[in-house]
Amino acid sequence: MRRFAVLAANERDVDRLWSLTEAHLTLHGHAGVGTSRHTHRAYRRGVVELVTLWHDVNLLRPARDAGVMYVQRLRAGDREPLLEAAEPGKRGRRPKRGPLAPATIELRIAAARALYAALRWSGATEADPFRDVRTGRDATREEDVMAAKVYTEVEIIELLGHARDDDDRLVLLLGAHAGLRVSEMLALRWEHLDLEGRRLLVQAGKGGKDALVSLTPKLAAALGEAERRALVDDRRPSVVRLRSQYGVYRRLRRLCDRAEVRFRGVHALRHAAGTRLYRQTGDLGQVQDHLRHATLDMARRYARSDRRVLERSLDDWT
């Protein structure tokens, strides 16, 4: 294993470096064999980006400040080697220009730490260049960041008005009404639906947990219509015909372009569900239950992002 790791690092062989990292995550990672496919994809992307951007760094003997300098590059948006390495015309997620968001940088650091944990495990190196690396606190207020990542109710209505088929409508409503993550949309099957009881089952969601999600009348009706059409067509097993996260991302982006709505990403639909439910009920417990957050603290962001509550509170000040 040591010889395998040394050779992979010296030849900068991304596939073999990732196979080593994946093996370590499976055997010694926090979630072990339960590590989600989403985490694996994100970590693999992080390993690829690190090796590409560190084209002049010895992976087994990085300089003392190499980890800190890497993070500074990400914060500054210095990622030209990635853009140059991207294959033109190739489908899939492409590197973005400009600085990365703090959460994305944290994910890249986590992937880099996973790589070096695997290299140390193999005996190829004792280096730990990301051990003490910190991204620093973002100066932007969390509630302002959240507000920029939420589709408004008016925007959701506008998007629904420009939907062309079942997939457009279901992606919108599964995200903005049921609060499903994109991986949960793709995993949803017809047998997971209870339209009479207005519920659906999320199987092996985040953290590998199953959960029941209540449906709005509008979403239940859209699912019923889509199911009837699927019976006539091909009775496909999956509710959403799109088969990849990038496919959902691209479909929503095109829909936003048609509706002239600012594209905020697919996960912003889930944020929209949480924000709308909190504005309607003022109950963080209901937000936590509907979005299936592990803790109430995770739902508090929707309270902080709703500035209208604060503004109403200040109206009567004299």
C-alpha positions as CSV (number, residue, x, y, z in Angstrom):
1,M,0.0,0.0,0.0
2,R,2.9,2.4,0.8
3,R,4.4,1.7,-2.7
4,F,1.0,2.3,-4.3
5,A,0.5,5.6,-2.5
6,V,4.1,6.9,-3.2
7,L,3.7,6.1,-6.8
8,A,0.3,7.7,-7.1
9,A,1.5,10.9,-5.4
10,N,4.7,11.1,-7.4
11,E,2.9,10.6,-10.7
12,R,0.0,12.8,-9.5
13,D,-2.4,10.1,-10.5
14,V,-5.8,11.4,-9.3
15,D,-7.7,8.1,-9.8
16,R,-5.3,6.2,-7.6
17,L,-5.1,9.0,-5.0
18,W,-8.8,9.0,-4.8
19,S,-9.0,5.2,-4.5
20,L,-6.7,5.4,-1.6
21,T,-8.7,8.2,0.0
22,E,-12.0,6.3,-0.6
23,A,-10.6,3.2,1.1
24,H,-9.5,5.2,4.1
25,L,-12.9,6.9,4.4
26,T,-14.7,3.6,4.2
27,L,-12.5,1.9,6.8
28,H,-11.7,4.7,9.2
29,G,-14.0,7.7,8.3
30,H,-16.7,8.9,10.7
31,A,-19.5,7.4,8.7
32,G,-17.5,4.4,7.4
33,V,-19.4,2.4,4.8
34,G,-22.4,4.7,5.4
35,T,-20.6,7.7,3.8
36,S,-23.0,9.1,1.3
37,R,-22.4,9.2,-2.5
38,H,-22.7,12.9,-2.3
39,T,-19.8,13.1,0.2
40,H,-17.7,10.8,-2.0
41,R,-18.4,13.0,-5.1
42,A,-17.6,16.2,-3.2
43,Y,-14.4,14.8,-1.7
44,R,-13.2,13.4,-5.0
45,R,-13.8,16.8,-6.6
46,G,-11.7,18.3,-3.8
47,V,-8.9,15.9,-4.4
48,V,-8.9,16.6,-8.1
49,E,-8.8,20.3,-7.5
50,L,-6.0,20.1,-5.0
51,V,-3.8,18.0,-7.2
52,T,-4.5,20.4,-10.2
53,L,-3.9,23.6,-8.3
54,W,-0.8,22.2,-6.6
55,H,0.9,21.4,-9.9
56,D,4.2,22.8,-8.5
57,V,3.9,21.2,-5.0
58,N,5.5,17.9,-3.9
59,L,2.5,16.1,-2.5
60,L,4.5,14.0,-0.2
61,R,6.7,16.9,1.1
62,P,4.6,20.1,0.9
63,A,6.1,23.3,2.2
64,R,5.2,24.4,5.7
65,D,2.7,27.0,4.6
66,A,1.4,25.2,1.6
67,G,-2.0,24.5,3.1
68,V,-2.6,28.1,4.2
69,M,-1.5,29.4,0.8
70,Y,-3.9,27.0,-0.9
71,V,-6.9,28.4,1.1
72,Q,-5.8,31.9,0.3
73,R,-5.8,31.0,-3.4
74,L,-9.4,29.7,-3.1
75,R,-10.5,32.8,-1.3
76,A,-8.9,35.0,-3.9
77,G,-10.4,33.1,-6.8
78,D,-7.0,32.1,-8.2
79,R,-8.1,28.9,-10.0
80,E,-7.0,29.3,-13.5
81,P,-5.3,25.9,-13.8
82,L,-8.7,24.3,-13.2
83,L,-10.4,26.4,-15.8
84,E,-7.6,25.5,-18.3
85,A,-7.9,21.8,-17.5
86,A,-11.6,21.6,-18.0
87,E,-12.5,19.8,-21.2
88,P,-14.5,21.9,-23.6
89,G,-17.9,20.4,-24.4
90,K,-17.7,17.8,-21.6
91,R,-21.0,17.4,-19.7
92,G,-21.1,17.7,-16.0
93,R,-20.2,20.3,-13.4
94,R,-17.6,22.8,-14.6
95,P,-15.2,24.9,-12.3
96,K,-16.6,28.3,-11.5
97,R,-14.6,31.5,-11.9
98,G,-14.0,33.8,-8.9
99,P,-13.6,33.3,-5.2
100,L,-15.3,30.3,-3.6
101,A,-17.9,30.6,-0.9
102,P,-16.7,29.9,2.7
103,A,-18.8,26.7,2.9
104,T,-17.2,25.5,-0.4
105,I,-13.7,26.3,0.9
106,E,-14.5,24.3,4.1
107,L,-15.5,21.3,1.9
108,R,-12.3,21.6,-0.1
109,I,-10.2,21.6,3.1
110,A,-12.1,18.6,4.4
111,A,-11.3,16.7,1.1
112,A,-7.6,17.7,1.4
113,R,-7.5,16.5,5.0
114,A,-9.1,13.2,3.9
115,L,-6.4,12.8,1.2
116,Y,-3.5,13.4,3.7
117,A,-5.1,11.2,6.3
118,A,-5.1,8.4,3.7
119,L,-1.5,9.1,2.7
120,R,-0.3,9.0,6.3
121,W,-2.3,5.8,6.8
122,S,-0.5,4.2,3.9
123,G,2.9,5.2,5.4
124,A,3.7,7.3,2.3
125,T,4.2,10.5,4.3
126,E,3.9,12.1,7.7
127,A,2.9,15.5,6.3
128,D,-0.3,17.1,7.6
129,P,-0.4,20.5,5.8
130,F,-4.1,21.2,6.6
131,R,-4.1,20.3,10.3
132,D,-4.2,23.9,11.6
133,V,-5.7,25.6,8.5
134,R,-8.7,27.8,9.2
135,T,-10.8,29.7,6.6
136,G,-11.5,32.6,8.9
137,R,-14.9,34.1,9.8
138,D,-16.9,35.5,7.0
139,A,-17.7,39.2,7.5
140,T,-21.1,38.8,5.8
141,R,-24.1,38.4,8.2
142,E,-25.5,34.9,8.0
143,E,-29.1,36.2,7.6
144,D,-28.1,38.3,4.6
145,V,-26.4,35.3,3.0
146,M,-29.5,33.2,3.6
147,A,-31.7,35.8,2.1
148,A,-29.7,35.8,-1.1
149,K,-30.1,32.0,-1.3
150,V,-33.8,31.8,-1.2
151,Y,-36.4,32.0,-4.0
152,T,-39.3,34.2,-3.0
153,E,-42.9,33.0,-3.1
154,V,-43.5,35.3,-6.1
155,E,-40.5,33.8,-7.9
156,I,-41.7,30.3,-7.3
157,I,-45.1,31.2,-8.8
158,E,-43.3,32.8,-11.8
159,L,-41.2,29.7,-12.3
160,L,-44.3,27.4,-12.1
161,G,-45.9,29.6,-14.8
162,H,-43.0,28.9,-17.1
163,A,-42.7,25.1,-16.4
164,R,-43.0,23.1,-19.6
165,D,-43.3,19.5,-18.3
166,D,-43.7,17.3,-15.3
167,D,-40.0,17.4,-14.5
168,D,-40.0,21.2,-14.3
169,R,-43.0,21.2,-12.0
170,L,-41.8,18.3,-9.8
171,V,-38.3,19.7,-9.3
172,L,-39.8,23.0,-8.2
173,L,-42.5,21.6,-5.9
174,L,-40.4,18.8,-4.4
175,G,-37.8,21.4,-3.4
176,A,-39.9,24.5,-2.6
177,H,-42.9,22.7,-1.0
178,A,-41.5,19.4,0.3
179,G,-38.0,20.7,1.0
180,L,-36.3,17.7,-0.6
181,R,-32.6,17.7,-1.4
182,V,-31.6,17.1,-5.0
183,S,-30.3,13.6,-4.1
184,E,-33.7,12.8,-2.5
185,M,-35.6,14.0,-5.6
186,L,-33.6,11.6,-7.8
187,A,-34.1,8.7,-5.4
188,L,-37.9,9.1,-5.1
189,R,-39.9,6.2,-6.5
190,W,-43.7,5.9,-7.1
191,E,-44.0,3.3,-4.4
192,H,-42.7,5.9,-1.9
193,L,-45.8,8.0,-2.4
194,D,-49.0,8.0,-0.4
195,L,-51.1,10.5,-2.3
196,E,-54.3,9.7,-0.4
197,G,-52.6,10.4,2.9
198,R,-50.6,13.3,1.3
199,R,-47.2,11.9,2.4
200,L,-44.0,10.6,0.7
201,L,-41.2,8.6,2.1
202,V,-37.6,9.8,1.9
203,Q,-35.5,6.6,2.0
204,A,-31.9,6.9,3.2
205,G,-31.8,10.7,3.2
206,K,-29.0,12.7,4.8
207,G,-27.4,10.6,7.5
208,G,-28.9,7.4,6.0
209,K,-32.3,8.1,7.7
210,D,-35.8,7.3,6.4
211,A,-38.4,10.0,7.0
212,L,-42.0,10.8,6.1
213,V,-42.7,14.2,4.5
214,S,-46.1,15.9,4.3
215,L,-47.3,17.1,1.0
216,T,-49.0,20.3,0.1
217,P,-52.3,19.9,-1.9
218,K,-50.5,21.5,-5.0
219,L,-47.6,19.0,-4.8
220,A,-49.9,16.0,-4.2
221,A,-51.9,17.1,-7.3
222,A,-48.8,17.5,-9.4
223,L,-47.5,14.1,-8.3
224,G,-50.9,12.5,-9.1
225,E,-51.0,13.9,-12.6
226,A,-47.4,12.9,-13.3
227,E,-48.1,9.4,-12.1
228,R,-51.1,9.0,-14.4
229,R,-49.0,10.2,-17.3
230,A,-46.2,7.8,-16.4
231,L,-48.7,4.9,-16.3
232,V,-49.7,5.7,-19.9
233,D,-46.1,6.2,-21.1
234,D,-43.6,3.8,-19.7
235,R,-44.3,3.5,-16.0
236,R,-40.7,4.4,-15.1
237,P,-39.8,3.5,-11.5
238,S,-38.5,7.0,-10.6
239,V,-40.7,10.0,-10.1
240,V,-38.3,12.4,-11.7
241,R,-37.0,11.4,-15.1
242,L,-33.8,13.3,-14.7
243,R,-31.0,11.0,-13.6
244,S,-28.2,13.2,-12.3
245,Q,-27.8,16.1,-10.0
246,Y,-26.2,18.1,-12.8
247,G,-29.3,17.3,-14.9
248,V,-31.6,18.8,-12.2
249,Y,-29.2,21.8,-11.9
250,R,-29.2,22.4,-15.6
251,R,-33.0,22.0,-15.9
252,L,-33.7,24.6,-13.1
253,R,-31.2,27.0,-14.6
254,R,-32.9,26.9,-18.0
255,L,-36.3,27.4,-16.3
256,C,-34.9,30.4,-14.4
257,D,-33.7,31.9,-17.7
258,R,-37.1,31.5,-19.3
259,A,-38.9,33.1,-16.3
260,E,-36.2,35.8,-15.9
261,V,-35.7,34.8,-12.3
262,R,-32.2,35.0,-10.8
263,F,-30.8,31.4,-10.6
264,R,-29.8,30.7,-7.0
265,G,-29.2,27.0,-7.3
266,V,-31.3,23.9,-6.6
267,H,-30.8,23.9,-2.8
268,A,-32.3,27.4,-2.6
269,L,-35.7,25.7,-3.2
270,R,-35.3,23.9,0.1
271,H,-34.3,27.1,1.8
272,A,-37.5,28.7,0.3
273,A,-39.6,25.9,1.9
274,G,-38.0,26.5,5.3
275,T,-38.3,30.3,5.1
276,R,-42.0,30.2,3.9
277,L,-43.0,27.8,6.6
278,Y,-41.3,29.9,9.3
279,R,-43.0,33.1,8.1
280,Q,-46.4,31.3,8.1
281,T,-46.1,29.6,11.5
282,G,-43.3,31.3,13.5
283,D,-42.6,27.8,14.8
284,L,-39.0,26.5,14.4
285,G,-40.0,23.1,15.5
286,Q,-42.3,22.7,12.5
287,V,-39.5,23.9,10.2
288,Q,-37.2,21.3,11.8
289,D,-39.7,18.5,11.3
290,H,-40.6,19.4,7.7
291,L,-37.0,19.8,6.6
292,R,-35.8,16.9,8.7
293,H,-33.0,18.8,10.5
294,A,-31.1,16.8,13.1
295,T,-31.2,19.7,15.6
296,L,-33.3,22.8,16.2
297,D,-30.1,25.0,15.7
298,M,-30.0,24.0,12.1
299,A,-33.5,25.4,11.6
300,R,-32.7,28.7,13.3
301,R,-31.1,30.1,10.1
302,Y,-34.6,30.6,8.7
303,A,-35.6,32.7,11.7
304,R,-32.5,34.9,11.3
305,S,-33.1,35.2,7.5
306,D,-36.6,36.6,7.9
307,R,-36.0,40.3,8.5
308,R,-39.7,41.1,8.1
309,V,-40.4,39.8,11.7
310,L,-37.8,42.3,13.0
311,E,-39.2,45.1,10.9
312,R,-42.7,44.5,12.2
313,S,-41.4,44.5,15.8
314,L,-39.8,47.9,15.2
315,D,-42.9,49.5,13.7
316,D,-44.4,50.5,17.0
317,W,-41.3,52.1,18.5
318,T,-41.8,55.7,19.4
